[in-house]
Amino acid sequence: LSKICVTFFYYRAALEQRKELERRLQQEEEERLKLAAEKIEVVDHLEENLNQLEVGTETARTVSEAIQILGGVSEEIDKHPEKRMRAAYLAFEEARLPQVKQEHPTYRLSQLKQLLKKEWQKSPENPLNAKLMALSGK
C-alpha cells in the first residue's frame, strides 16, 4: 500500500506540474499575441533627404564653385597670373614701344617706359586685369 500511495503522490505531483507548465505557456502565448497586436509597424517609404544628395562626385566649398558645378560653366580662370606677368609685360613693351616713340618723339626712354607702365596697368593684356575682368564679367 505504501508503494501505491507514493506512486499516486508522484503521479499527482507530475500531473499538477504539467498543468502549471501548460497554463504558463498559454499565458505567455496570449501576452505575445497581445504585444504583436499592439506593435506599431514602421513604414519603409521614407522620403530621401535632398540636402545630402551629391551631384556627381564634385563638391563645392564656395558659392562660385557651387554655381560652376550646378550651372555647368567650366571656364578656366588663371589662378596665378603674377607668375606670367613679367613675360607678358616684356612682350607688351616690345610691341608698344615703337608706337609710343612715334607718338612722343621728344621723350627720353625712361619717360616712354613710364607711359608704357601706366598703359600696362589698364591694358587687357595684363594678366591681373584679365583675371579681374573675368571675375567682374560673371
LUMDRENKOL-256617 format. One line per field, with one value per atom (N, C-alpha, C, O): x, y, z; atom name; residue in one letter. Coordinates in Angstrom, 1 decimal, always signed. Last residue first. Layout:
c1 c(X;...)
c2 c(Y;...)
c3 c(Z;...)
atom c(CA;...)
type c(a;...)
REM end
This chain:
c1 c(+31.3;+30.3;+29.2;+28.3;+33.0;+32.1;+31.1;+30.1;+34.7;+33.6;+32.6;+31.5;+36.4;+35.6;+34.4;+33.3;+37.6;+36.8;+35.9;+34.8;+38.8;+37.7;+36.9;+35.6;+40.7;+39.6;+38.5;+37.3;+42.2;+41.6;+40.4;+39.4;+43.1;+42.3;+41.6;+40.4;+44.6;+43.4;+42.5;+41.3;+46.7;+45.9;+44.6;+43.6;+47.8;+47.1;+46.3;+45.2;+47.3;+47.8;+47.1;+45.9;+45.8;+46.9;+47.5;+48.2;+44.2;+43.6;+44.6;+44.3;+45.8;+45.7;+45.0;+45.2;+46.3;+44.9;+44.7;+43.6;+49.0;+48.1;+46.7;+45.9;+50.1;+50.1;+49.1;+48.5;+50.1;+49.2;+49.0;+48.0;+52.1;+50.7;+49.7;+48.6;+54.2;+53.8;+52.4;+51.6;+54.4;+54.1;+53.6;+52.7;+55.2;+54.0;+53.5;+52.3;+57.7;+56.7;+55.3;+54.3;+59.0;+58.7;+57.7;+56.9;+59.3;+58.5;+58.1;+56.9;+61.0;+59.7;+58.7;+57.6;+63.3;+62.6;+61.2;+60.3;+63.9;+63.5;+62.8;+61.8;+62.4;+63.5;+63.0;+61.8;+60.4;+60.6;+61.8;+62.2;+60.0;+61.0;+61.2;+62.1;+58.0;+59.4;+60.4;+61.6;+55.4;+56.2;+57.6;+58.4;+54.5;+53.6;+54.3;+53.9;+56.8;+56.3;+55.3;+55.3;+57.0;+58.1;+57.6;+58.0;+54.7;+54.8;+55.9;+55.8;+55.5;+54.3;+54.3;+54.0;+57.7;+57.8;+56.7;+56.8;+56.4;+57.5;+57.7;+57.8;+54.6;+54.1;+55.2;+54.9;+56.1;+55.1;+54.7;+54.6;+57.6;+58.3;+57.3;+57.8;+55.7;+56.6;+57.3;+57.4;+54.5;+53.7;+54.6;+54.3;+56.6;+56.0;+55.2;+55.3;+57.0;+58.1;+57.5;+58.0;+54.5;+54.9;+56.0;+55.9;+54.7;+53.6;+53.9;+53.7;+56.8;+56.9;+55.9;+56.1;+55.6;+56.8;+57.0;+57.3;+53.3;+53.2;+54.4;+54.3;+53.1;+53.3;+53.4;+53.4;+52.6;+53.8;+54.1;+55.3;+50.3;+51.5;+52.8;+53.8;+48.2;+48.6;+50.0;+50.7;+47.0;+48.3;+48.8;+49.8;+44.7;+44.7;+46.0;+46.0;+42.7;+44.1;+44.3;+44.0;+39.8;+40.4;+41.8;+42.1;+38.0;+39.2;+39.8;+40.2;+34.6;+35.7;+36.9;+36.8;+32.3;+33.6;+34.7;+35.6;+29.1;+30.1;+31.4;+31.7;+27.1;+27.9;+28.9;+29.5;+25.7;+25.4;+26.1;+25.8;+26.7;+25.3;+25.0;+24.1;+29.4;+29.0;+27.6;+27.3;+29.3;+30.0;+29.6;+29.4;+27.9;+27.3;+28.0;+27.3;+29.9;+28.5;+27.8;+27.2;+31.9;+32.1;+30.8;+30.6;+30.7;+31.1;+31.4;+31.0;+30.4;+29.2;+29.6;+28.8;+32.5;+32.2;+31.0;+30.6;+32.8;+33.0;+32.7;+32.6;+31.3;+31.6;+31.8;+31.0;+32.2;+31.7;+32.2;+33.2;+31.4;+32.0;+31.4;+30.2;+30.2;+31.1;+31.8;+32.7;+26.8;+28.0;+28.9;+28.5;+25.7;+25.5;+26.8;+27.8;+24.3;+25.5;+25.2;+24.7;+22.0;+22.3;+23.6;+23.9;+21.3;+22.5;+22.8;+23.8;+19.0;+20.1;+21.4;+22.5;+17.0;+17.6;+18.8;+19.6;+16.5;+16.9;+17.7;+18.8;+13.6;+15.0;+15.4;+14.7;+11.0;+11.5;+13.0;+13.6;+10.2;+10.7;+11.2;+11.7;+8.7;+8.6;+9.0;+8.2;+8.5;+9.8;+9.8;+10.7;+6.8;+6.7;+8.0;+8.7;+6.5;+7.3;+7.2;+7.5;+3.8;+4.6;+5.3;+4.6;+3.5;+3.4;+4.3;+5.5;+1.8;+3.0;+2.8;+1.9;-0.5;-0.2;+1.0;+1.2;-0.2;-1.4;-1.2;-1.6;+2.0;+2.1;+0.9;+1.1;+1.0;+2.1;+2.2;+2.5;-0.9;-1.3;-0.3;-0.6;+0.8;-0.2;-0.7;-1.0;+2.2;+2.9;+1.9;+2.3;+0.1;+0.8;+1.6;+1.6;-0.6;-1.6;-0.9;-1.3;+1.8;+1.4;+0.3;+0.4;+1.9;+2.9;+2.5;+2.8;-0.4;-0.4;+0.7;+0.5;+0.5;-0.7;-0.7;-1.1;+2.6;+2.8;+1.7;+1.9;+1.2;+2.2;+2.5;+2.6;-0.4;-1.1;-0.1;-0.5;+1.6;+0.7;+0.0;-0.1;+2.7;+3.5;+2.7;+3.0;+0.4;+1.0;+1.9;+1.8;+0.2;-0.9;-0.4;-0.8;+2.6;+2.3;+1.2;+1.4;+2.3;+3.4;+3.1;+3.4;+0.1;+0.0;+1.1;+0.8;+1.3;+0.2;+0.0;-0.3;+3.3;+3.7;+2.6;+2.8;+1.6;+2.5;+3.0;+3.1;+0.3;-0.5;+0.4;+0.0;+2.6;+1.7;+0.9;+0.9;+3.4;+4.3;+3.5;+3.8;+1.1;+1.5;+2.4;+2.3;+1.1;+0.0;+0.4;+0.0;+3.5;+3.4;+2.2;+2.4;+2.8;+3.9;+3.8;+4.1;+0.6;+0.5;+1.6;+1.3;+1.9;+0.8;+0.6;+0.4;+3.6;+4.2;+3.1;+3.4;+1.9;+2.8;+3.4;+3.6;+0.8;+0.0;+0.9;+0.5)
c2 c(+87.9;+86.8;+87.4;+86.7;+90.0;+89.7;+88.6;+88.5;+90.0;+91.0;+90.7;+91.2;+87.9;+87.8;+88.8;+88.5;+88.8;+87.5;+87.4;+86.9;+91.1;+91.3;+90.0;+90.0;+90.1;+90.9;+91.1;+91.1;+88.7;+87.9;+88.8;+88.2;+90.7;+89.7;+88.9;+88.5;+92.2;+92.8;+91.7;+91.8;+90.3;+90.7;+91.3;+91.1;+90.2;+89.0;+89.4;+88.7;+92.7;+92.4;+91.3;+91.3;+93.1;+92.1;+91.8;+90.8;+95.3;+93.9;+92.8;+91.6;+97.9;+97.1;+95.7;+95.1;+99.4;+99.4;+98.5;+98.3;+99.1;+99.0;+98.8;+98.2;+99.9;+98.5;+98.2;+97.1;+102.6;+102.0;+100.5;+99.9;+103.0;+103.4;+102.7;+102.3;+101.9;+101.3;+101.7;+100.8;+103.6;+102.2;+101.5;+100.7;+105.9;+105.9;+104.5;+104.1;+105.0;+105.4;+105.4;+104.9;+104.6;+103.4;+103.7;+102.9;+107.2;+106.3;+105.1;+104.6;+108.1;+108.7;+107.8;+107.6;+106.6;+106.4;+107.0;+106.4;+107.6;+106.2;+106.0;+105.2;+110.9;+110.0;+108.6;+108.4;+112.4;+111.8;+110.9;+110.3;+113.3;+114.0;+113.4;+113.9;+111.7;+111.6;+112.3;+112.0;+110.2;+111.2;+111.1;+110.5;+108.5;+109.4;+110.6;+111.7;+106.9;+107.7;+108.8;+109.9;+105.7;+106.6;+107.5;+108.6;+104.2;+105.3;+106.2;+107.4;+102.3;+103.1;+104.3;+105.5;+101.0;+101.7;+102.7;+103.8;+99.9;+100.9;+101.7;+102.9;+97.8;+99.1;+100.2;+101.4;+95.4;+95.7;+97.2;+97.7;+95.5;+95.3;+95.7;+96.3;+95.6;+96.7;+96.7;+97.7;+93.1;+94.3;+95.5;+96.3;+91.4;+91.3;+92.6;+93.1;+92.3;+92.5;+92.4;+93.1;+91.5;+92.9;+93.2;+94.1;+88.7;+89.4;+90.9;+91.5;+88.2;+87.9;+88.6;+89.1;+89.1;+89.7;+89.5;+90.4;+87.5;+88.9;+89.5;+90.4;+84.9;+85.2;+86.7;+87.1;+85.0;+84.2;+84.5;+84.4;+86.3;+87.0;+86.3;+86.9;+84.6;+85.4;+86.1;+86.5;+82.0;+82.7;+83.5;+83.1;+81.1;+81.4;+82.1;+82.7;+81.8;+81.7;+82.1;+83.2;+79.9;+81.2;+80.9;+80.0;+78.2;+78.1;+79.5;+80.2;+77.6;+78.5;+78.3;+78.2;+75.9;+75.4;+76.3;+75.8;+75.6;+76.5;+76.1;+76.0;+74.2;+73.5;+74.4;+74.0;+75.0;+75.6;+75.0;+75.2;+73.5;+73.3;+73.9;+73.4;+74.2;+72.8;+72.7;+71.9;+77.0;+76.4;+75.0;+74.5;+77.4;+77.9;+77.2;+76.8;+76.3;+75.7;+76.1;+75.3;+78.1;+76.7;+76.0;+75.2;+80.4;+80.4;+79.0;+78.6;+79.6;+79.9;+79.8;+79.2;+76.9;+78.3;+78.5;+77.5;+74.2;+74.8;+76.3;+76.9;+71.4;+72.8;+73.4;+73.1;+68.4;+69.1;+70.5;+70.8;+65.8;+67.1;+67.7;+67.6;+63.6;+63.4;+64.7;+64.6;+64.3;+63.7;+63.3;+62.8;+65.7;+65.9;+65.4;+66.1;+64.1;+64.5;+64.6;+63.7;+64.9;+64.3;+64.9;+66.1;+66.0;+65.2;+64.6;+63.8;+67.3;+68.1;+67.3;+67.9;+65.4;+66.1;+67.0;+67.3;+62.4;+63.7;+64.4;+64.0;+60.7;+60.9;+62.3;+63.2;+59.5;+60.4;+60.6;+60.5;+56.1;+57.4;+58.2;+57.7;+53.7;+54.6;+56.0;+56.9;+51.7;+52.0;+52.9;+53.0;+52.1;+52.2;+52.5;+53.5;+50.0;+51.1;+51.0;+50.0;+49.2;+48.8;+50.1;+51.1;+48.6;+49.6;+49.3;+49.1;+46.1;+46.6;+47.5;+47.3;+45.0;+46.4;+47.0;+48.2;+42.4;+43.2;+44.7;+45.5;+41.6;+41.6;+42.5;+43.1;+41.7;+42.6;+42.7;+43.8;+39.6;+41.0;+42.0;+43.0;+37.4;+37.8;+39.3;+40.0;+37.3;+37.6;+38.0;+38.9;+36.7;+38.0;+38.3;+39.5;+34.2;+35.2;+36.6;+37.5;+32.8;+32.9;+34.0;+34.8;+33.0;+33.6;+33.8;+34.8;+31.4;+32.8;+33.6;+34.7;+28.9;+29.6;+31.1;+31.9;+28.4;+28.5;+29.2;+30.1;+28.2;+29.3;+29.5;+30.7;+26.0;+27.2;+28.4;+29.4;+24.0;+24.3;+25.7;+26.4;+24.1;+24.4;+24.8;+25.8;+23.2;+24.5;+25.0;+26.1;+20.6;+21.6;+23.0;+23.9;+19.5;+19.6;+20.6;+21.4;+19.6;+20.4;+20.6;+21.6;+17.9;+19.3;+20.2;+21.3;+15.5;+16.0;+17.5;+18.2;+15.2;+15.4;+15.9;+16.8;+14.9;+16.0;+16.3;+17.4;+12.4;+13.6;+14.9;+15.9;+10.7;+10.9;+12.2;+12.9;+10.9;+11.3;+11.6;+12.6;+9.7;+11.1;+11.7;+12.8;+7.2;+8.1;+9.5;+10.4;+6.2;+6.4;+7.3;+8.1;+6.3;+7.1;+7.3;+8.4;+4.5;+5.9;+6.8;+7.9;+2.2;+2.7;+4.2;+5.0;+1.7;+1.9;+2.5;+3.4;+1.2;+2.4;+2.7;+3.9;-1.2;+0.0;+1.3;+2.3)
c3 c(-64.6;-64.2;-63.5;-63.1;-65.0;-66.1;-65.7;-66.4;-62.8;-62.8;-64.0;-63.9;-63.5;-62.3;-62.3;-61.9;-65.8;-65.8;-64.6;-64.7;-64.9;-65.9;-66.0;-66.1;-63.2;-62.7;-63.6;-63.2;-65.1;-64.0;-63.4;-63.2;-66.7;-67.3;-66.2;-66.4;-64.9;-65.4;-66.0;-65.9;-64.6;-63.4;-63.8;-63.2;-67.2;-66.6;-65.4;-65.2;-69.6;-68.2;-67.6;-67.5;-71.8;-71.9;-70.6;-70.4;-71.2;-71.1;-71.3;-71.0;-69.3;-70.5;-70.3;-69.2;-67.2;-67.7;-68.9;-69.3;-66.8;-65.6;-66.1;-65.4;-69.2;-68.9;-67.7;-67.7;-69.1;-70.1;-69.7;-69.9;-67.2;-66.9;-67.8;-67.4;-68.6;-67.3;-67.0;-66.5;-70.8;-71.0;-69.7;-69.8;-69.4;-70.1;-70.4;-70.2;-68.5;-67.5;-68.2;-67.6;-70.9;-70.1;-69.0;-68.7;-71.7;-72.5;-71.7;-71.8;-69.8;-69.8;-70.6;-70.3;-70.4;-69.1;-69.1;-68.4;-73.0;-72.8;-71.5;-71.4;-73.5;-73.2;-73.0;-72.9;-76.1;-74.7;-74.6;-75.6;-78.6;-77.8;-76.4;-75.7;-79.9;-80.3;-79.4;-79.4;-79.2;-78.4;-78.8;-78.0;-81.2;-80.7;-79.9;-79.9;-81.7;-82.8;-82.2;-82.8;-79.2;-79.7;-80.8;-80.9;-79.2;-78.2;-78.6;-78.4;-81.2;-81.4;-80.5;-80.9;-80.0;-81.3;-81.5;-82.0;-77.6;-77.5;-78.9;-78.8;-78.0;-77.9;-77.9;-78.3;-78.1;-79.1;-79.1;-80.2;-75.8;-77.1;-78.2;-79.2;-73.8;-74.0;-75.4;-76.1;-74.1;-74.3;-74.6;-75.5;-73.4;-74.8;-75.1;-76.2;-70.8;-71.8;-73.2;-74.1;-69.7;-69.7;-70.8;-71.5;-69.9;-70.6;-70.7;-71.8;-68.2;-69.6;-70.4;-71.5;-65.8;-66.3;-67.8;-68.6;-65.4;-65.6;-66.2;-67.1;-64.7;-66.2;-66.4;-67.6;-62.0;-62.5;-64.0;-64.4;-61.7;-61.4;-61.8;-62.0;-62.1;-63.2;-62.9;-63.9;-60.9;-60.6;-61.8;-62.4;-62.0;-60.6;-60.1;-59.1;-64.7;-64.3;-62.9;-62.5;-65.1;-64.7;-64.2;-63.4;-67.3;-66.6;-66.3;-67.2;-67.1;-67.6;-66.7;-65.5;-67.2;-66.8;-67.4;-68.1;-66.0;-66.6;-66.2;-65.0;-64.8;-65.8;-66.5;-67.5;-62.6;-63.9;-65.1;-66.2;-60.6;-60.9;-62.3;-63.0;-60.6;-60.6;-61.1;-62.0;-60.4;-61.5;-61.7;-62.8;-58.0;-59.3;-60.5;-61.4;-56.3;-56.4;-57.7;-58.4;-56.7;-57.1;-57.2;-58.1;-55.6;-57.0;-57.5;-58.7;-52.9;-53.8;-55.3;-56.0;-52.0;-52.0;-53.0;-53.7;-52.1;-50.8;-50.8;-49.7;-53.6;-53.7;-52.2;-51.3;-55.2;-54.0;-54.1;-54.7;-57.5;-57.2;-55.9;-55.7;-58.5;-57.4;-56.9;-56.1;-59.0;-59.5;-58.3;-57.3;-56.3;-57.8;-58.4;-58.3;-53.6;-54.3;-55.7;-56.3;-51.0;-52.3;-52.9;-52.7;-48.7;-48.6;-50.0;-50.1;-49.0;-48.6;-48.7;-48.8;-49.5;-50.7;-50.3;-51.2;-48.3;-47.8;-49.0;-49.3;-49.4;-49.5;-49.0;-49.4;-47.3;-48.4;-48.3;-47.2;-46.6;-46.2;-47.4;-48.3;-46.4;-47.5;-47.1;-47.2;-44.5;-45.1;-46.3;-47.0;-41.5;-42.9;-43.5;-43.1;-38.8;-39.3;-40.9;-41.5;-36.8;-37.9;-38.5;-38.6;-33.4;-34.4;-35.6;-35.4;-31.6;-32.2;-33.3;-34.2;-30.6;-30.3;-31.0;-31.0;-31.5;-32.0;-31.7;-32.5;-30.1;-31.6;-32.2;-33.2;-27.5;-27.9;-29.4;-30.0;-27.7;-27.4;-27.8;-28.4;-28.3;-29.3;-29.0;-29.9;-25.9;-27.1;-28.2;-29.0;-24.1;-24.0;-25.2;-25.7;-25.0;-25.1;-25.0;-25.7;-24.5;-25.9;-26.0;-27.0;-21.7;-22.5;-23.9;-24.5;-21.1;-20.8;-21.6;-22.0;-22.1;-22.7;-22.4;-23.2;-20.4;-21.8;-22.5;-23.4;-18.0;-18.1;-19.6;-20.1;-18.5;-18.2;-18.4;-19.0;-18.8;-19.9;-19.7;-20.7;-16.2;-17.3;-18.5;-19.2;-14.7;-14.4;-15.6;-16.0;-15.8;-15.9;-15.7;-16.5;-14.8;-16.3;-16.6;-17.5;-12.1;-12.7;-14.2;-14.8;-11.8;-11.5;-12.1;-12.6;-12.6;-13.4;-13.1;-14.0;-10.7;-12.0;-12.9;-13.8;-8.5;-8.5;-9.9;-10.4;-9.2;-9.0;-9.1;-9.6;-9.2;-10.4;-10.3;-11.3;-6.6;-7.6;-8.9;-9.6;-5.4;-5.0;-6.1;-6.5;-6.5;-6.8;-6.5;-7.2;-5.4;-6.9;-7.2;-8.1;-2.7;-3.2;-4.7;-5.1;-2.7;-2.2;-2.8;-3.2;-3.5;-4.3;-3.9;-4.8;-1.5;-2.8;-3.7;-4.5;+0.6;+0.7;-0.7;-1.0;+0.0;+0.0;+0.0;-0.6)
atom c(N;CA;C;O;N;CA;C;O;N;CA;C;O;N;CA;C;O;N;CA;C;O;N;CA;C;O;N;CA;C;O;N;CA;C;O;N;CA;C;O;N;CA;C;O;N;CA;C;O;N;CA;C;O;N;CA;C;O;N;CA;C;O;N;CA;C;O;N;CA;C;O;N;CA;C;O;N;CA;C;O;N;CA;C;O;N;CA;C;O;N;CA;C;O;N;CA;C;O;N;CA;C;O;N;CA;C;O;N;CA;C;O;N;CA;C;O;N;CA;C;O;N;CA;C;O;N;CA;C;O;N;CA;C;O;N;CA;C;O;N;CA;C;O;N;CA;C;O;N;CA;C;O;N;CA;C;O;N;CA;C;O;N;CA;C;O;N;CA;C;O;N;CA;C;O;N;CA;C;O;N;CA;C;O;N;CA;C;O;N;CA;C;O;N;CA;C;O;N;CA;C;O;N;CA;C;O;N;CA;C;O;N;CA;C;O;N;CA;C;O;N;CA;C;O;N;CA;C;O;N;CA;C;O;N;CA;C;O;N;CA;C;O;N;CA;C;O;N;CA;C;O;N;CA;C;O;N;CA;C;O;N;CA;C;O;N;CA;C;O;N;CA;C;O;N;CA;C;O;N;CA;C;O;N;CA;C;O;N;CA;C;O;N;CA;C;O;N;CA;C;O;N;CA;C;O;N;CA;C;O;N;CA;C;O;N;CA;C;O;N;CA;C;O;N;CA;C;O;N;CA;C;O;N;CA;C;O;N;CA;C;O;N;CA;C;O;N;CA;C;O;N;CA;C;O;N;CA;C;O;N;CA;C;O;N;CA;C;O;N;CA;C;O;N;CA;C;O;N;CA;C;O;N;CA;C;O;N;CA;C;O;N;CA;C;O;N;CA;C;O;N;CA;C;O;N;CA;C;O;N;CA;C;O;N;CA;C;O;N;CA;C;O;N;CA;C;O;N;CA;C;O;N;CA;C;O;N;CA;C;O;N;CA;C;O;N;CA;C;O;N;CA;C;O;N;CA;C;O;N;CA;C;O;N;CA;C;O;N;CA;C;O;N;CA;C;O;N;CA;C;O;N;CA;C;O;N;CA;C;O;N;CA;C;O;N;CA;C;O;N;CA;C;O;N;CA;C;O;N;CA;C;O;N;CA;C;O;N;CA;C;O;N;CA;C;O;N;CA;C;O;N;CA;C;O;N;CA;C;O;N;CA;C;O;N;CA;C;O;N;CA;C;O;N;CA;C;O;N;CA;C;O;N;CA;C;O;N;CA;C;O;N;CA;C;O;N;CA;C;O;N;CA;C;O;N;CA;C;O;N;CA;C;O;N;CA;C;O;N;CA;C;O;N;CA;C;O;N;CA;C;O;N;CA;C;O;N;CA;C;O)
type c(k;k;k;k;g;g;g;g;s;s;s;s;l;l;l;l;a;a;a;a;m;m;m;m;l;l;l;l;k;k;k;k;a;a;a;a;n;n;n;n;l;l;l;l;p;p;p;p;n;n;n;n;e;e;e;e;p;p;p;p;s;s;s;s;k;k;k;k;q;q;q;q;w;w;w;w;e;e;e;e;k;k;k;k;k;k;k;k;l;l;l;l;l;l;l;l;q;q;q;q;k;k;k;k;l;l;l;l;q;q;q;q;s;s;s;s;l;l;l;l;r;r;r;r;y;y;y;y;t;t;t;t;p;p;p;p;h;h;h;h;e;e;e;e;q;q;q;q;k;k;k;k;v;v;v;v;q;q;q;q;p;p;p;p;l;l;l;l;r;r;r;r;a;a;a;a;e;e;e;e;e;e;e;e;f;f;f;f;a;a;a;a;l;l;l;l;y;y;y;y;a;a;a;a;a;a;a;a;r;r;r;r;m;m;m;m;r;r;r;r;k;k;k;k;e;e;e;e;p;p;p;p;h;h;h;h;k;k;k;k;d;d;d;d;i;i;i;i;e;e;e;e;e;e;e;e;s;s;s;s;v;v;v;v;g;g;g;g;g;g;g;g;l;l;l;l;i;i;i;i;q;q;q;q;i;i;i;i;a;a;a;a;e;e;e;e;s;s;s;s;v;v;v;v;t;t;t;t;r;r;r;r;a;a;a;a;t;t;t;t;e;e;e;e;t;t;t;t;g;g;g;g;v;v;v;v;e;e;e;e;l;l;l;l;q;q;q;q;n;n;n;n;l;l;l;l;n;n;n;n;e;e;e;e;e;e;e;e;l;l;l;l;h;h;h;h;d;d;d;d;v;v;v;v;v;v;v;v;e;e;e;e;i;i;i;i;k;k;k;k;e;e;e;e;a;a;a;a;a;a;a;a;l;l;l;l;k;k;k;k;l;l;l;l;r;r;r;r;e;e;e;e;e;e;e;e;e;e;e;e;e;e;e;e;q;q;q;q;q;q;q;q;l;l;l;l;r;r;r;r;r;r;r;r;e;e;e;e;l;l;l;l;e;e;e;e;k;k;k;k;r;r;r;r;q;q;q;q;e;e;e;e;l;l;l;l;a;a;a;a;a;a;a;a;r;r;r;r;y;y;y;y;y;y;y;y;f;f;f;f;f;f;f;f;t;t;t;t;v;v;v;v;c;c;c;c;i;i;i;i;k;k;k;k;s;s;s;s;l;l;l;l)
REM end
